[in-house]
């Protein structure tokens, strides 16, 4: 190694969740752990610029001297970035990939914005898609609603069907909350028998706000009509009441 050459990348892989749209989402899930981040951090830019995107992809690849690298795209709702953004993602990955490197992409979505173009892209570039759904309609729609307060189950199922129709690999992410916590078998069997998923992730609701930001979090949450307090508890023993 010469004096000017960069140090060799470590042989151990690591994992980063990338949120190109920040906290921005097209749904208004009543338990969202982002609460009112836009109000807590006013003036923040929540959309990743293309220059930052390319630098991130290059550095993320360079930092891992392993044969396979995985990019995980989350949000907010990452599909709000638009399909062209992820077309640039693939272009930058190809540009900066060293010979023989295998690149994987995983994307977590609420599924409501998916269409044929998205699914064709996912299939072509072998994206693994995680779709967020909380069980059958009554359980899902209890908290996962759109900006107008209407349940999102129908939209999500339409997105899931498109993934199936296009042969896109997918799994399910389920949030555990007051509406579904007492129905584990119903939820599990829905995922297994109706959605035909091979892999399920469960995430219980809790956000441990620090003493410094808790008043801001509570204030931002209370500005939403009909909400008197956050749905998380500091003790962490209860799931959404």
DAJOTA-V765751 format. One record per backbone hydrogen bond with DSSP energy under -0.5 kcal/mol. NH is the residue of the N-H (numbers start at 1). CO is the residue of the C=O. Records with the same first field share a line. If there is no record, write none. Layout:
BEGIN
NH: CO ; CO
END
This chain:
BEGIN
5: 2
10: 63
18: 16 ; 72
20: 18
21: 74
22: 19
24: 21
28: 145
30: 143
32: 29
35: 32
37: 34
39: 36
40: 36
41: 37
42: 39
44: 41
46: 44
48: 20 ; 46
53: 49
54: 50
55: 51
56: 52
57: 53
58: 54
59: 55
60: 56
61: 57
62: 58
63: 59
64: 61
65: 10 ; 63
66: 64
69: 102
71: 104
72: 16
73: 71 ; 106
74: 18 ; 72
76: 24
77: 24
78: 76 ; 108
80: 77
81: 78
82: 79
85: 82
86: 82
87: 83
88: 84
89: 85
90: 86
91: 87
92: 88
93: 89
94: 90
95: 91
96: 92
97: 93
101: 98
102: 67
103: 101
104: 69
105: 126
106: 71
107: 128
108: 73
109: 107 ; 130
114: 111
119: 115
120: 116
121: 117
122: 118
123: 119
124: 120
125: 121
126: 123
127: 122
128: 105
129: 127 ; 169
130: 107 ; 128
131: 129 ; 171
132: 109
133: 131 ; 173
139: 136
140: 136
141: 137
143: 140
144: 140
145: 143
146: 150
147: 26
149: 146
152: 144
156: 152
157: 153
158: 154
159: 155
160: 156
161: 157
162: 158
163: 159
164: 160
165: 161
166: 162
167: 164
168: 163
171: 129
172: 199
173: 131
174: 201
176: 203
177: 175
180: 177
181: 177
183: 180
187: 183
188: 184
189: 185
190: 186
191: 187
192: 188
193: 189
194: 189 ; 190
195: 190
197: 191
198: 170
201: 172
203: 174
205: 176
209: 207
214: 210
215: 211
217: 213
218: 214
219: 215
220: 216
221: 217
222: 218
223: 219
224: 221
225: 223
227: 224
228: 226
END
